[in-house]
Amino acid sequence: MKVKLHHLFEKSYKNRISPTKNLVFQTEERIALFKIDPKNSLLKDHGLTGAKKRLRAFSVTGNIRIVYLPISDTEVVFIDIGSHNQVY
């Protein structure tokens, strides 16, 4: 899976994730897993509804999510990362 990063994702990652080493490690692990197997049940991948119905999300931790836009079967754009309340 090819992953592109939207500038909003990069900003959110810098502000919300990078200050906490444990979150950085967990995020890197989940992104690596997503690249290998986006349908892995550990990711809890799901489609969004309403205004974000074209987007999908998967879990990094119990509360941290990555929201992404599927471009094709082999390419996605990560849009946002943060807690459930921050990204939805």
MOBELMO-V379811 format. One record per backbone hydrogen bond with DSSP energy under -0.5 kcal/mol. NH is the residue of the N-H (numbers start at 1). CO is the residue of the C=O. Records with the same first field share a line. If there is no record, write none. Layout:
NH = CO / CO
This chain:
2 = 74
4 = 76
6 = 4 / 78
9 = 6
10 = 6
11 = 7
12 = 8
13 = 9
14 = 10
15 = 11
16 = 12
17 = 12 / 13
18 = 13
20 = 17
21 = 19
24 = 20
25 = 21
26 = 22
27 = 23
28 = 24
29 = 25
30 = 26
31 = 27
32 = 28
33 = 29
34 = 30
35 = 31
36 = 32
37 = 33
40 = 37
43 = 40
44 = 41
46 = 57
48 = 55
52 = 49
53 = 50
55 = 52
56 = 68
57 = 46
58 = 66
59 = 43
60 = 64
61 = 64
65 = 82
66 = 58
67 = 80
68 = 56
69 = 77
70 = 54 / 68
71 = 75
72 = 75
76 = 2
77 = 69
78 = 4
79 = 67
80 = 67
82 = 65
84 = 63
87 = 83
88 = 84
